[in-house]
Structures are given as C-alpha cells and as structure tokens.
Amino acid sequence: MSVRNTVKSIQDIMRQDVGVDGDAQRISQLCWMFFLKIIDDQDQQLEMMQDSYRSPIPKDLRWRAWAADPEGITGEELLAFINTQLFPQLKELSIAGKLADRRRVVRDVFEDAYNYMKSGQLIRQVINKINGVDFNNLAERQHFGDIYEQVLNDLQSAGNAGEYYTPRAVTAFMVDRIDPKPGELLFDPACGTGGFPTCALRHMRDRYVKKLKDEQTMQEALRAVEKKQLPHMLCHQHAAARHRESQLRAARQHLGPALHQLYRRGPRGYCPHQSALRRQGRRRH
C-alpha cells in the first residue's frame, strides 16, 4: 500500500469515530500521531549513531513503548493512557537541562493538541497503520512528501475561512527569485506549515552551503512565527521529515536546535538563539 493510500485508509478509520468531527480534527489527530512516530524513528537511529544521545521524550511515553506492538494495549486502556498520561505529561514536559531544545519542540506541538478520538479500538487500528511507515527508510522518508501534500490538499478548503496555503510551486518560484544566501535575515511572520522557510533552506543548501559554518550561519538568520495550532504542528512535522539528513550530521547537537526552534508559535518574531545569547551575556558579566 502506498503512503498516500495509507493516509486515506487512516482517515477512513477516523470517520468511524464519534469524537472526530470534520477534516480539520482528523488532520490534527493525524499530525500529533505522525509526529510521535517520526520523533521515535529519529531517536532510534540517533541512539545507534551517538552513544551519548538521549530522547527528549520520557521512556514510557515513546512511541515504541506503547504503540509499536500491533498486539499492544487497546480499547479503554489505550484511551486512558493517551488522555491521562501521554498528553498531560508531554504538555508539561520539562525544558531544563541538555535536552531543553528538543523537549521544547515536543511541548510546543502538544501545547494545544487534543485527542479527539473516543474509541480505543479505532485508535489502535490507526496506530497499526502508522507503524507501517518507517521514517528511517530513505524511500519511505521521500514518500512522506505524499503525506504532506495530501494534508495540504485537505487544508485548501480552509481558504473559504480566510486562510490560504501557498502552492509549493509558487513557494519555490518566489524563493528562486529572492535567491536567499546564508547570513541574510529571512522572516516569515505567518509561516503556516513552513513552506517558505523550508524551501529557503533547501535552496541555500543546494547552492551556497559548502561547510558546517555555512549551515549554522544560514539557520541563525531565519525567523518565523505561526500562532495557529494546526499549521504550527504541521510545520514541526514538515521540518522533522524534510530535514532528516541534516539532523543526522555529526554536529547535529549544535545545528538541530536552530532548525527546530525556527517554527515557534508566538505573538512576535522569534530569534532561534535569543535564549542562548541571554545565557552567554549572563556568563560574561
């Protein structure tokens, strides 16, 4: 089954659940579940590559702990776990210590997320479908673009409610004309699902990024804000999947936080390294 068909079958399952009403809720439900699967697939590969790597998600809340087994918990037990343990703990995830940057990403995604599904059996069916996608597999990671584009197509109807999601071809054309370069300040005050920032990153990597310093300079100059929960969540998901290779570089612990923190919800523009600069300033004094 293709990735696109997998998503369609998941949406068909969700339509059977009395708690999910409309495409927006189905997409929101799909997003946080895919997000946890993507993070866990990344974590497992990083744990193999880096002895010192630690997942930002507590052990008992990781996808592999409660969702990976197709014969695992289901029904009322699964529903209770999601509503009383998974969501409350991820919403209050500590952002102190060495794992603060990646934990902040997880907490931001779940800040306004909600489990709309009321049937634990149907949730298990959805989980088992998602388990069929391996985001450590290059081919399937590339096919994630199918999922992403399908979600965007489903969101196009939002245009009637005053929202507009820029087609990828238009985004690519505009970035090509602007021709951004590492170090130039780029700001998207309503970044939506992250199309412009991620397209700009790809453009600069293809043309101008030749060494790790170029990569760091590029990411430090990006600014973006998205205040609505659903596109904010999609933006994190997009970044996690699209920039998988760059996150697995040896210097990931230095470059990854800037990439993830680029897509921050808030009322004002966000500087990826403003908190780090404040810490450095305190140390200098």
N, C-alpha and C positions, 0 to 999 in steps of 0.2 A: 504493500500500500504506500502511495506517495505521501510526502509530508503534507501536501495540500489536502489530500483526501483524509488524512489523519485528523487534521483540524476540523474538517467538515463533520466527520463522524463524532468528534468530541462535542461539537455544537449541537448535534442531533441528540446526544445523550442529555445534555444540559436542558434541552427543550422539554424533557420529560419531568424535570424537577419543578415543583410548585413554587420554590423560592426564587427562581431566576425569571425575571420579567424583562424581556426585550434584549436586543443585541448589545446594548451598552453594558448591561450587567453580565451577559455571557462573556464578552470580551474582557471585562475587568476580572472576572473569575479565572478565565484562561490565563491572563497575564501573570497574576501572582503565582499560579501553579507552575507555569513555564519558568518563571524567574527562579524559583527554588530549585528546579531541575537543572537549569543552566549553571547556577552557582555551585551546586553539588558536583556536577560533572567537571567543572573547572577545578574545584577543590581537590578532587581525587587525583587529577593529573598533576597538579602543583605539589601535592603531598609526595608523589613519586619522584618529582624532579628536584624538590628542595626539602632537605631533612628538617629545616627549621620552620617550614610553613605551617601555619595553623589556620583552620577555617574560622571565619568570623561568626559562624552560627554554632550555638551550643550543640554538643554531640547528639543529644536525644531529639533535637529539632531538625537535624539534617535530613534531607530527602531520603538518603539511603537507610536511615534508621527507622522510618515509619511508612515510607511509600514504595520503596524499591521492590519489596517482596510481593509478587502478584497474589499470594495467598495470605497477605498480612491483614492487619486489623481492618474492619469494615463496619458497616451499619452504625448503630448508636455509639459504639466505642470510638470509631474513627471520627464521627461528628463531634463528640465530646472533646476528643484530643485537639482537634483543629480550633474549636471555639473557646476552650478553657485553658489550653496550654500553648499551642503554636502561636496564635495571633497575639494574645496578651504579652507573651514573653518577647516576641520579635518587635512589637510596638514599643517596648520599654528596654530594648537591648542597650547595654552599656556602651558608650562611645569613648571610654577612657582606655589608656594603655596603647600598646603597639598595634592592636587591631582596630583602632578607632576609625580609620578611614573606610575600610570595607564594612565595618559594622554600621557606620552612618548611612551607607548606601542601602543596606538591608532595612534599617529602621525607617529611612525616608520612604522607601517603597511601601512599607506596611503601615505607615502613619495613618493613611485614610483608606486603606484597603479593607475589604469586607468579604466574608464568606457567605455568599447568597444561597448556596445550595443547602437544602434541608434533608436530603436523603443520603445517608452514609453509604448505601449500596451503590448509588449512582456516582458518588464521589470516587469510590473505588474503581468503578469502570473507567472514569475519566483518567484517573491516575495510571491505570494499566495501559491506556492508550498512549499517554505521555511517555511512559517508560520505554516505549518502542522507538523513541528518538534519542540517539546518542550524540551529544554535542561535543564529544571528544573525537568523533569520526569526521574527517575533513569533508567528505562528500555530504554528510547529513548537516554539517555546520553550514555548508554553502547553501543547502536546500532550506535552511532557516529563512533565507530571503523570501521563499514562497509563503511561509507562515506570516512573516512581517507584512508582505504586500497584501496578503489576503485580509489581514486585520485592518490595514489601511483602507482597503476597498470597502470593508464593512462600515468604516467610520465616515465614508464620503457623504452618507446621508445626513451627517451632522451639519453639513453646510446649510441646511434649512433652519438650523437653530443658531445661526450667526458664526459658525466655525468653518474653517476651510483648511484642508490638509493639502499642502502643495505637492503636486505630482513629482515623482522622483526625476523625471526627465527635465522638468523646469528647474528643480533644485540644482541638478548637475550643470545645466546651461549657465545659470547665474553664477555659480562658483567658478566655472571656467572663465567667464567674462571678468569677474573680480580678480581672479588669479591671486589668491592669498599666499603669503610667504611666511615661513616661521619667524616669529617675533612680532609680526603685525597684529595689533589688537583687533579681535573679532568679537562682536557682541550681538547676540540674538535675544532680545528681551521677551519674546514669546516663542520659545523654540519648539513647542508642540512635542512631537515624537523624536526630535533631534535630527531631522533630515539635513538642515543646513550645516550644523557643526560637524556631524559625522562625514558629510560629503566634503567639507573643507579639509578635515583631517586626511581623508583618503587622497584628495587632490595634492596636498602638500607632501604626503609620503611618496606618492608616485613621482613627483617632480623635483622636490627640494631636500627631502630628508635623507642625508647620507651617513649620519653618525648619531650616536645616542644623545649628544649635546643638542643636535638639531631637533630631535624628538621632544626633548624636555623643553626647549625654548618654544616650540610650537604649542605644546599643551598649556604652558604657563600663560599664553596670550589669549586663550579662549575664554569667553564669558557667555553664559546662557542662563535663562530663567524660564521655568514653566510652573504655573500655580495650580493648574487643574490636575486632579489625581490620576485620571486615566491616561492622558498623554504623557504625564510625568513617569508613570510606571512603564509605559511602552518605550519611553526614551531610555531608561535604565536597561531594559531588556534588549533594545536595539544595540546599545553600546556594548553590553556584555557579549553578545553574539558576533557582532560585526568586527570588533577589535580583539578577538580572541588571541590571534597570533602575537600582537604587540604586548598583551598582558603576560605572555609566557616567556618573554625575554628575561635574561639573567637579571636585568636591572628593574624588573617589574615592581619591586617594592618601592622604588623611587618614582616611577612613571605612572603606575596604576592609579594611585590616589587622585592625581590631577584629572585623569580620564574619567573616573567615576564621579568625582565631585563636580565636574562640569555641568551635569544635569541636576541642578539643585532647585527645589521649589522655594519660592520666597518672594516677598514684595519688592525687593530691589535686586540690582545686578549682583552677581556673586563672583568673588575672586577665588580661584581654587586654592591659592596659597596664603590667603589673608590670615588664617589662624596660625599657620606655621611662622609667618613673619612676625606676628604678635609675640609668639613664644621666643623667637630669636631676639626680638627687641628687649624683652624682659631679661634674657640672659646677658645681653650686652651691658645693661645697666646694673 
